[in-house]
Amino acid sequence: MLALILLLPLQAWAQYQETGPAQADSTLVLSLEDALKIALSENTSVKVADMEIQRQKYAQKGAYGALFPQINATGMYSYALQKQKVFFGSDDDSQSSSGGGMSSMMSGMMEPIMYYIQQLYEVTGTPFVEYVAPEQEGPGTSSDPIEMGRRNQVQLSLSAAMPLVNAQLWESLRLTKDQVELTIEKARESRLNTVTSVKQAYYAVLMAKASYNVYNAVLENAAHNLKLTESRYNVQKASDMDLARAQSSFAAAIPNLYNAENAIQLGLWQLKAVMGIALDTPVDIEGQLSDYADSMFRDLTEGEESDLERNTQLRQLATQAEILAKQIRMQQFAYIPTLNLSLTYNYYTQSDKFNLSQWKWLPSSTMVFTLSIPIFSGGQRYHAIKQTRVQADELQLQRENTERQLRIGIRQNLNTMATAMKTYDAANEALKSAEKAYEIASKSYEVGKTTFTDLNNTELTLTQTRLQAAQAVYNFVVAKATLEQTLGYDFTEE
């Protein structure tokens, strides 16, 4: 039973070494720069942001179309089921000739003509018979309606309209340009967020690998100490307690290694997700977390790192403020008169018979200048301007608060980086002492001068010191990535 207890941990460790982190030949090994390039071309949020820029540019081009003539062609056909009827004269058929009836109208029309004919007869000496207009009685009197128009009507029209003077329209076109700039800045924000996410995921994998190396060293030391304890136990130089502690230390080191390996896999999945590639793609990263330790030691002052000119949030707020200012001007231009020009050309025909070859087409055209002068709108324009000005004041307060929060974030990142440098420096010094102490304790344990408890204590100190050094580097690079995002350092820009 004792032999079985001793063999189980060793067998589990051997099985882990055989089935450890598999690296296929087709694994894509990426540097941080490679990961950023792939993310900026494959990440979904970056693609959507670029498409939004294109959409806004199309909208801007479409808005400029309002300056050009709007040309439309229309066609109309109608069939009169019942023709329209009109009345001439008054409702009283017995009115006098001066009352406006049909008979009086005809008499008035014929009177000058008959007078001229009478004069001709008098000159020639021919007797003249005076014409007397017959009385209109019964049907056909002035009170009867008369049908107008024809059954079939066809009209073809071509119209064009364009603004000649419209200050509000001109200002709205300038507004579309600022909207495109705002969309471009939002796309830049998306790229900055993607770059920061990739960096953080990349550093998380490096941290997981550093932890894996630390726990792997712990497991190797535990295996070495277990073999040494077994040898001393066999020659009765180690107690049962020492053997049990060595076995428990070795068994406890295996789960930590499994957890570290799982952290590496989770980190790689997160990295592939932010890069925008398939999760099943075999990917690994190059380098170690300690490679970034050399870049930690430099002077960090708030003055050189607190320039927010490139910050994307403040840039967006500045663009939004400019948009609101132009909206106020556009609303003020609503008080200015507008002048529009419209041209219309019509082709019209009517016929009672549906015979296209005999239809007579009559053209007509008009040109209209429309001057619109705003006089009173119930205070709508005035209150719209007031509302936009309040919105601009709100945006100014929001900008001040955002800048304040950004400067707090910059100070936090700078303090984190400074603390990480101090922690790494101290951990490095402690690491040298811990390695030396563990080496001495290990040699002393081999010759029986120290107990296994002393050896375990020195190993625990060594493990904690290694993890502290790795954690310090990780905290520094993560804070630096966040600081670069706040300051607006774009990976694609020099």
Secondary structure as UniProt FT lines:
FT   HELIX           2..18
FT   TURN            25..26
FT   STRAND          28..30
FT   HELIX           32..42
FT   HELIX           44..64
FT   HELIX           65..67
FT   STRAND          70..79
FT   STRAND          84..86
FT   TURN            93..94
FT   HELIX           97..99
FT   HELIX           102..124
FT   TURN            139..140
FT   TURN            142..143
FT   STRAND          146..148
FT   STRAND          152..165
FT   HELIX           167..234
FT   TURN            235..236
FT   HELIX           240..275
FT   TURN            279..280
FT   STRAND          283..285
FT   HELIX           289..292
FT   HELIX           294..296
FT   HELIX           302..305
FT   TURN            309..310
FT   HELIX           312..332
FT   HELIX           333..335
FT   STRAND          338..351
FT   HELIX           356..358
FT   STRAND          362..372
FT   TURN            378..379
FT   HELIX           380..447
FT   HELIX           452..487
FT   TURN            491..492
//
